[in-house]
Amino acid sequence: MDNVIDLRSDTVTRPTEPMRAAMARADLGDDVFGDDPTVNAFQERAADLLGFPAALFVSSGTQSNLCALLSHCGRGDEYIAMWEAHLYTHEGGGAAVLGGIQPQPLPDRGDGTLDPADIEAAVKPDDPHYARTRLLCLENTFSGRVIAREQLQAATGVARKHALATHLDGARLFNAAVAGGGDPYSGARQIAEQFDSVSVCFSKGLGAPVGSLLFGSREFIGRARRWRKALGGGMRQAGVLAAAASYALDHHVERLTEDHANAALFAEALADVPGLEVGAARTNMVFARPVAGVTPPDLVERLAARGVLCTGGRPEFRFVFHLDVSRGDAERAASVVRETLAGTR
Ligand SMILES: Cc1ncc(COP(=O)(O)O)c(C=O)c1O
């Protein structure tokens, strides 16, 4: 079908022509030997931008979080995370499978934040009955929600008090930074500087085909580099991919505001739609709850048949706005949802 509007995720974007040109031009070497100039320059530049001594280019957000967990924790150690955190629920339990690292999931307060008192209570005493609590992991944005700086500070403050390391899954760090207004690069830095390590994805809203960066101290990144190799993530002429991510860092950060505006436009257009409770946009995402007995159970399929792809029904539907969705697409998608619910076609 022509003109499909794919709102399943911001991971579905295709590299733009200028991004492809940047990939084609990239100077290449062998990154496992550490001599790919494009990877090296990108790592150094991005680390500098976010205020870290070092960064490591990895294949995915999952690999980045896993390298972080394996580098912060050893066998018999434990990390604290929200029970819907991506790195706990959606990454195959990699840290437990490969590192013997136990998760300590905690419920959030319904707004994507952890109660500092819950974090405090979850830190285990130094006693052989317990795993050693080593690390606190947070996520920003979380399901599109920007987590306020004070919330991050409160949580990381508890971690520091107990000598825990801190990791941020900032897959969509720049969405959070852009939503904060002002210069998005310094906004991202201000969020990132509260953590010992941060993971940022370039293959989501930033529109690169592949790749994430893990940030941390030189020593931490040295450990992560070893784990990346062990995980099969040592890529050779990786500069061809780093060139795309580097292009995204220069050209696709500020435009994230367009995705946020399109998400808001879509949510507002459907605010009163019968048969669906559509929430306010959260950065580039819109979530909608089905209305029992009214929302067709096969809404995802019905929308797909009309060229609008989304995920959901478990229980919420999710619509994600990105580089390959224009304002016109957002308007058309809202009309398709409205018409489909009204059964007009
Ligand atoms: C918050 C978050 N962290 C990590 C990841 C993992 O990224 P990847 O799909 O590149 O492994 C995702 C993927 O959607 C994510 O949403």
The ligand as a Tripos MOL2 file, in Angstrom:
@<TRIPOS>MOLECULE
LIG
   16    16     1     0     0
SMALL
NO_CHARGES

@<TRIPOS>ATOM
      1 C1         13.7870    3.0600   26.4670 C.3       1 LIG1
      2 C2         14.4790    2.0790   25.5670 C.ar      1 LIG1
      3 N1         15.6680    1.5990   25.9130 N.ar      1 LIG1
      4 C3         16.3380    0.7210   25.1430 C.ar      1 LIG1
      5 C4         15.7970    0.2750   23.9470 C.ar      1 LIG1
      6 C5         16.5430   -0.7480   23.1560 C.3       1 LIG1
      7 O1         16.9940   -0.2740   21.9440 O.3       1 LIG1
      8 P1         17.3060   -1.2700   20.7330 P.3       1 LIG1
      9 O2         15.9890   -1.5820   20.1030 O.co2     1 LIG1
     10 O3         18.2020   -0.4630   19.8520 O.co2     1 LIG1
     11 O4         17.9630   -2.4650   21.2860 O.co2     1 LIG1
     12 C6         14.5540    0.7410   23.5360 C.ar      1 LIG1
     13 C7         13.9760    0.2710   22.2810 C.2       1 LIG1
     14 O5         12.8670    0.5760   21.9020 O.2       1 LIG1
     15 C8         13.8700    1.6670   24.3710 C.ar      1 LIG1
     16 O6         12.6640    2.1380   24.0390 O.3       1 LIG1
@<TRIPOS>BOND
     1     1     2 1
     2     2     3 ar
     3     2    15 ar
     4     3     4 ar
     5     4     5 ar
     6     5     6 1
     7     5    12 ar
     8     6     7 1
     9     7     8 1
    10     8     9 2
    11     8    10 1
    12     8    11 1
    13    12    13 1
    14    12    15 ar
    15    13    14 2
    16    15    16 1
@<TRIPOS>SUBSTRUCTURE
     1 LIG1         1 GROUP 0 **** ****
